[in-house]
Amino acid sequence: QVQLVESGGGLVQAGGSRRLSCKSSVSLFSLSAMNWYRQAPGKQRELVARVTTGGTTDYADSVKGRFTISRENVKNSVDLQMNSLKPEDTAVYSCNVVVVGKNCWGQGTQVTVSS
């Protein structure tokens, strides 16, 4: 079973930056697309960014141009660089990968953006 551990969350002022990291217990070479999701209080979980095995990336419209996802295969980690943060980016951010049709999730990390 794949274990995912996120880190890097915290409190940041609007306009600031934060870098999240998701460490996998297995080699990323054996995994498919890696995803970052977020869920704000009272809202549905949404896909923020995705990176495929080939390095193709995709972003939610709300974060395009501000967030960058990167896949570090040697380190078995997937990072999410978040710039120009806004209060509406406040959420629990979770790493996700689908393995043999089963969703694997990390515990999540809280990001709070103050205005």
Secondary structure, DSSP 8 states (H G I E B T S, - for coil): ---EEEE--EEEETT--EEEEEEESS-GGG---EEEEEE-TTS--EEEEEE-TT--EEE-TTTTTTEEEEEEGGGTEEEEEE-S--GGG-EEEEEEEEETTEEEE---EEEEEE-
